Amino acid sequence: MASASTPTPTPTGNERLARRFPEEVASEGNIGLVDEICAADVRDHSPLGEVRGRDELKAQISGLKASFSDFSATVEDTVSAGDTVAMRVTLRGTHDGAFMGIEPTGKSIEVGNMVFTRIEDGVIAERWVQPDMLGMLTQLGAVELPEA
């Protein structure tokens, strides 16, 4: 872990490529970038369902942005090994569109998310995305936790 006085190194290679998805596609809304950084047959596994191909992935991200118009994904940490990059990401947004059958609540969410990205031939071939869905649904008021 870098100290406060040590600057964090600029990510390169696979790490930089993997970070472009949460930083530029999800946060900045540059959906078209999927065509550049992802394989034509990219696979994405998440609680929202498994998608195959760039068009399905772009549709899924567009739907997420419609549900949380100010959606952002902040990369907190990364670890790279071989062709895989693991990222700890914080997701934030305001629920101003229907999401998973839940009508807009106007509530803000902030949840952790783990993402594993596999790179092949210089593009993203596969992603495993595991957000804290229980935390998100609790923050939206869709799930009530039992009392201790």
C-alpha positions in Angstrom: 0.0 0.0 0.0 1.4 3.4 -1.0 1.9 5.9 1.8 0.5 9.4 1.6 3.8 10.8 0.4 4.3 8.1 -2.3 2.4 8.7 -5.5 0.4 5.8 -6.9 2.0 4.5 -10.1 0.1 5.0 -13.3 -1.4 1.7 -14.4 -0.1 0.3 -17.6 -0.9 -2.7 -19.9 -3.6 -5.1 -18.8 -4.4 -3.1 -15.6 -4.9 0.1 -17.6 -7.1 -1.7 -20.1 -9.3 -3.3 -17.4 -9.7 0.1 -15.6 -11.0 1.7 -18.8 -14.3 -0.2 -18.4 -15.4 1.2 -15.0 -13.7 4.6 -15.5 -14.6 5.4 -19.0 -17.5 3.2 -20.0 -19.5 3.0 -16.7 -18.6 6.3 -15.1 -18.2 8.6 -18.1 -20.9 6.8 -20.1 -18.7 6.2 -23.2 -20.7 3.2 -24.2 -19.1 3.1 -27.7 -15.7 2.4 -26.2 -16.9 -1.2 -25.7 -16.3 -1.7 -29.4 -12.6 -0.7 -29.0 -11.7 -2.4 -25.7 -13.8 -5.6 -25.7 -13.6 -8.7 -27.8 -16.5 -9.1 -30.3 -17.6 -12.2 -28.2 -16.9 -10.7 -24.8 -18.6 -12.4 -21.9 -19.8 -10.6 -18.8 -21.0 -12.5 -15.7 -22.9 -10.5 -13.1 -26.1 -10.7 -10.9 -27.8 -8.8 -13.7 -27.3 -11.8 -15.9 -24.7 -13.2 -18.2 -24.3 -11.3 -21.5 -22.4 -12.3 -24.6 -21.1 -9.9 -27.2 -20.5 -6.2 -27.4 -24.1 -5.2 -28.2 -25.6 -7.1 -25.2 -22.9 -5.6 -23.0 -23.6 -2.1 -24.2 -27.3 -2.6 -23.7 -26.7 -3.8 -20.1 -24.6 -0.7 -19.3 -27.1 1.6 -21.0 -29.8 0.1 -18.8 -27.8 0.6 -15.7 -27.1 4.2 -16.7 -30.9 4.7 -17.3 -31.6 3.4 -13.7 -28.8 5.5 -12.1 -28.2 8.5 -14.4 -25.3 9.7 -12.2 -23.8 6.3 -11.9 -20.1 6.1 -11.2 -17.6 3.3 -10.6 -14.4 4.3 -8.8 -11.5 1.9 -8.9 -10.0 1.7 -5.4 -7.4 -1.1 -5.8 -6.1 -3.4 -8.5 -4.1 -6.6 -8.6 -2.8 -8.1 -11.8 -1.6 -11.7 -12.4 -1.0 -13.0 -15.9 -4.0 -12.2 -18.1 -6.3 -11.3 -15.2 -6.9 -8.0 -13.4 -8.8 -8.0 -10.1 -10.3 -4.6 -9.1 -12.0 -3.4 -5.9 -14.5 -0.8 -7.1 -17.0 1.5 -5.4 -20.3 2.0 -7.2 -22.4 5.1 -6.6 -25.5 6.6 -8.1 -29.0 7.9 -7.6 -31.9 5.6 -8.3 -33.9 7.7 -10.7 -35.0 5.0 -13.2 -36.6 1.5 -12.8 -34.0 -1.1 -11.7 -34.6 -4.8 -11.4 -38.4 -4.1 -11.3 -37.9 -1.5 -8.5 -39.5 1.8 -9.4 -37.3 4.9 -8.9 -36.8 5.8 -5.3 -34.6 8.8 -5.6 -32.3 7.2 -3.0 -28.5 7.2 -3.4 -26.5 4.1 -3.3 -22.8 3.4 -2.5 -21.7 -0.2 -2.6 -18.6 -2.3 -3.0 -18.0 -4.3 -6.1 -15.4 -6.9 -7.1 -14.4 -7.2 -10.7 -12.2 -9.8 -12.4 -11.2 -9.0 -15.9 -9.5 -11.4 -18.3 -7.5 -9.9 -21.1 -6.9 -11.8 -24.4 -5.1 -10.5 -27.5 -5.1 -6.9 -26.1 -8.8 -6.7 -25.4 -11.2 -7.6 -22.6 -12.5 -11.1 -23.2 -14.4 -11.8 -20.1 -15.5 -10.1 -16.9 -16.8 -11.4 -13.6 -18.7 -8.6 -11.7 -19.8 -9.1 -8.1 -21.4 -6.0 -6.5 -22.8 -6.0 -3.0 -26.4 -6.6 -4.2 -27.8 -7.0 -0.7 -26.3 -3.7 0.3 -27.7 -2.0 -2.8 -31.2 -3.5 -2.4 -31.1 -2.5 1.3 -30.1 1.0 0.5 -33.0 1.2 -2.1 -35.4 0.0 0.5 -36.3 -3.2 -1.4 -34.9 -5.5 1.3 -35.2 -5.1 5.0 -32.5 -6.7 7.1 -33.6 -8.7 10.2 -32.9 -7.0 13.5 -30.1 -8.5 15.5 
